[in-house]
Amino acid sequence: MFERSIERNFSLAEAHNSRGKALRALRRPNEAVAAFDIALRLHPGNAVFLYNRSLALLDLGQCAMALRNIESALASMPANASLHYARGIAMEDSRNFFEALRSFETALQLDPTHRHAFGATSNAALRSCDWARVAQITAELPDRISAGRDILPPFVLLGFEISATLQRTAATNYNSHYLHLASPTPLLTTAPRGKIRLAYLSADFHTHATAFLMAGVFERHDRDRFETFAISFGRMTKAPCAPG
């Protein structure tokens, strides 16, 4: 649809922006950046286009460039919570946890209903060793988890002194947001022919401890009996950002 709109009127900046968003959703960030570049050439300085371009750049691990786009967008939209949240992500990926914490807290102040900002604040407080802020967050967690509004990463919550019941509730809330139960696959009615096809599904097929620890398992498969597959349902792997 967007490409048809562009064919009819190439100078329609919003169509290029929408095409970029669609490409990013399809995990094609390089093409998305190119689409946002065209949108910005047609409408220089547009804060929304800069924000969308920054997200695609973060997907590519290009934090410094993403941060420049975010800062430019913030100059015209300083009270936009999503921009401050994106700035926090860029700072966190650059391992500047103090600035990340500041940005996430600003996003939360601007939009108390932001579903990710409190969880991001919690993680940044731990990673910046801000124990006073960690204590404040710990006191808030029971009410926030019970309310179920915030999307709180379960592994982040392991750094806080809360009950196992609250940990489970938070994990359930998190999973209900990200995971959707698939329809059960019908059982085979006949014996499989040839090699047994074995698939591994994981969100950790990237530079992650689970992937390293599983390497030996993959290596020891009997290749004469099994045909193996690895299926990733996690975020697209991105290169780590260099500090600064």
N, C-alpha and C positions, 0 to 999 in steps of 0.2 A: 504494500500500500504506500509506504513512504517513498519507495523508489519510483512508483508511478507519479506521485506528487512532484518529485524532483525532476522527472522527465518533462512534466508539463511546465514547471516553473523552477528552474535551477536556483533562482535567487531567493527562494523561500527558506530562510534560515531555520525556522522551526522544524521544517521537514528533515533537514540534515541533523538537527539535534535529536529528533525522535528516532531517526535511523540509527544514530550513535547509541542511544539507549537500548534499542533492540539488539544491536550487535554486541553490546556489553552483556546483555542478558543471555546471549548465545555463547558467551565466553570467547569472544573474538575481540579482545581489547585493543589490539593494534589497529584494526579496521575502525573500531569505535573512536579512537583518538583522531584518526584521519577525518571521520565524519564531523566530529566536534570542531576540528580545525577549520573546515569549510564554513560551518555555522558561525564561527568567530570571525572569519574573514568577512562574512556578509554582515555581521552585527558585532563589531569589535567591542570588547569589554562587557558583554552581556554576562551578568553574574551567574545566571542559571546555567548557561553554556560552560562557563569556567568551572563551576561546581561539578557538572557531569564529566567534563574532561579530566578533572582531578581524580575522580573515582576510577576512571579507566587507567589513568597513570599509576594509581596505587595498586591496581590489579597487576600491573607490569613491574612493580617494585621501584618505580621511578619517583621516590618520595620528594626529592628536592624540587623537581619540576611541579609535582602535584601541589606541594606547599605554596609555591609561587602563585599558582592558579587560585588556590583557596584564599590566600592573603589579598589578591586582587579583587576577588569576589566580596570578601569581607569589607573592603573599603567602601563599597556601595550598599552592602546589606549587613551592617555590623550586629544587628539583633537577630540574625538567622541562626537558630539552634543547630540545624543540619550542617551548616558550614563550620561552626565551632566543633561539632562532633567529628567531622571529616578532618579538621585540623588536628584534633586529638589522635586520630588514627595515624595520620602522617607522622606526628611527633613520636608516637609509640613505636611505629615501624622504624623510625630513625634512632630509637633507644633513648629519646629525650623524655623520660618518664615524668619529670617535674612539669614540663610544659604540657605534656599530654593530660596530666591530672587537672591542670588549670583549665584547659580547653573543655574537657568533659564536664567539669563542674559548671563552667559557664553555660554549656549547652543545657544542663539540667536546670539551672536557674532560669534560663530563657523559656524553657519548655519542660515543666515538671512532669508532663505526661510522656516524655520521650522514653520509649520502652527499652532502649539500649544504653542510655547515658549513665544510669546508676550502676549497672554492671561494669561498664567501661571505667567508671570512676573507681569502683572497688578494685579492679585489676591494677589500675595505675597507682593507686595508693599503696598497694602491696609492693609493686615493682619499684616504687620510689622510696620505699621504707619510711613512709610518713605514718608513724605508729599512732600519732594523735588522731589523724583522719581515719585510720583503720579502726580505732576504738569507737569513733562516732558512727562509722558505717555498721559495725557489729551491733550497736544498739538499735539501729534502724532496721536491720535485716528481718527480724521476726514479723513486724507489721507489713513490710514490703512483700515478703514471700507469701504471707497469708493472703494478701490482697490479690496477688497473682498478676499484677499489671506489668511488672518489670520482667525482662528476659535476662536471667542471671546465669552465666555460664557455670555449670556444676563444678568444673575443675578450679575455677577462681574461688568459689565458695569454700573449697577445702582449706584455704588459708585463713578462714575466720572461725572463731570459737562459737559455733552454733550446733544445735542438736542434730542427731541423725535423722530425726523426723522432718526437721526443716530442710535438711539437705535433700531428702527424698522428694519433698513437695516441690522444691525449686527445680530439681532435675525433671520432674514430671511436667512442670510448666514449660520448661525449656524444650523438652522433646515434643510436646504438643504443638509448639510453634514451628519447629523445624522438620519434624518427621511426620510422614503420612503413611498409614498402614496400607499396604498393597493388597490387592485381592489374592487369595491363595492360588498357587499354581496347581492345576489338576495333576493328580498322580499318574505316572506312566502306567499304561495297561499292558505293555509288552516289555520284554527285557531289552536294555539298550544294546546296540550293536557297536562293535569296535571298542575304542578307548572310552573310558569313563570321562565325561567332561566335568571338570571341577572348577568352580568360580569362587574367587575371594572378593568380597565386597567390603570396602573400607573408606573412611574419610581421611585416612592417614597415609595414603600412598604419595608421600613427598618426604622432605627432610624431617623425619619424625622418628622418635624412639621405637614406636611400634613397627614401622617399616624395617628398621635396622634389625630388630630382634626377630622378625619373621623371615629374614633372608635365608637362614639355615633351613627352615621348613620348606621353602620353595625349592631350594637346591636339592633336597633329598627326595623329591617326588620321583616315582618310577615312571619315566617318560614313555616306557612301552605300554603301560596300563592306563595312564592318565593324560588327558589334554587339559592344561590349566589356563585360566584366564584371571586377570586382575581388573576389577571394575571399581572405579573411584566415584564416590558420590559426595566428595568434599569440595571445598573451594578450589579454584584453579591455583596450581602452584605458582608462587611468585618469588622472584629473587629477593633476598634480604636487602634492606636499604642500608647504605653506609651512613654512619653517624654524621650529623651536620647538614 
